[in-house]
Amino acid sequence: GAPGGGARPSRPGAPVQAVASTGEPWTIIPLPQSSLVYARDGSLIGEIGREWRTNVAIATLPAYLPNAFVAVEDQRFYAHKGVDVVGIAGAIKDNLLGSSRGASTITQQLVGNMHPDLINRRDISLSRKLREQRAALEMERHYSKAQILEAYLNQINFGHGWYGVETAARHYFGKGAAQLTLAEAATLAALPKSPVQYDPARYPDRARNRRDAILDLMVRQKMVGAAEADAAKRAPVRTVPNGGMSASAPYFVASCERSRSSTVPATRMWPAMRSVSPVPANRGRPPRTRSTRALAPFVRMFAARQRRCGPSSTGSGGRWVR
């Protein structure tokens, strides 16, 4: 489970039903996002969704954040066309010498993780590997490197049911991904290998050791300077308490989820925001969008039981305020 006592009515981390595939394993498909539940003071008290995720545009992130993932997961990402032939040759050599390692590129990882119904990454057969490589090559023909890397950063499982760098930054460090330091970015980049083993909340020493190794990789690949990396290494590994939740409010979050479930058809995923903006200071009435009109009946129902409960508006729902 997640550290702390944040409300988790939808049990992120439990077996998750795969996102419906488009039928082509090379396509980048929309990722499900969660709805955020806020207290009156604007602090986060819960999320609703099978996967806790808020997508973020790569253009809003500091360069060292995506670079940290490239450095450790796929150092020739910008040179290959989906399949790293040099990496495959090195992996074969290492395997022959008794040191096993993989050679999947970021593109290959994205193909398998985004389309588990078509490319099962638990399947270690050669046929699966060849299908994955073909799909990765095709993906690179249709999408730019920035599009692929952005989808990858939003798709990664960081443990605890937290998906994508924005949600991981929020729950591990209490801030948005755009505000992460170099040390925090490298700490997150340690997690794809094993979200459990390198969990910075549970195993800060392990997380620090892998973070420092990633910083060394970034220096060797000329992504950051040696002095900058040394300064980041001196930073302690600190995570926020309670998984970034200001308070435990399971009953309120569960009430929001039950009302959402009774209003939204079971076959349709609850719409979530493309981006999350701060709670407006004036807390004025939101625009009457289609989403807020649909929510109005049960917002009125909650108002009778809570001092304030209703969706703020960004045009697509996905935000509750208590």
Secondary structure as GFF3:
##gff-version 3
##sequence-region A 1 322
A	DSSP	beta_strand	35	38	.	.	.	ID=ss1
A	DSSP	beta_strand	44	48	.	.	.	ID=ss2
A	DSSP	beta_strand	52	53	.	.	.	ID=ss3
A	DSSP	three_ten_helix	58	60	.	.	.	ID=ss4
A	DSSP	alpha_helix	64	73	.	.	.	ID=ss5
A	DSSP	alpha_helix	85	96	.	.	.	ID=ss6
A	DSSP	alpha_helix	106	114	.	.	.	ID=ss7
A	DSSP	alpha_helix	126	142	.	.	.	ID=ss8
A	DSSP	alpha_helix	145	155	.	.	.	ID=ss9
A	DSSP	beta_strand	162	163	.	.	.	ID=ss10
A	DSSP	alpha_helix	165	173	.	.	.	ID=ss11
A	DSSP	three_ten_helix	177	179	.	.	.	ID=ss12
A	DSSP	alpha_helix	182	189	.	.	.	ID=ss13
A	DSSP	alpha_helix	204	220	.	.	.	ID=ss14
A	DSSP	alpha_helix	226	233	.	.	.	ID=ss15
A	DSSP	three_ten_helix	241	244	.	.	.	ID=ss16
A	DSSP	alpha_helix	250	263	.	.	.	ID=ss17
A	DSSP	alpha_helix	290	303	.	.	.	ID=ss18
A	DSSP	beta_strand	310	311	.	.	.	ID=ss19
A	DSSP	beta_strand	319	321	.	.	.	ID=ss20
###
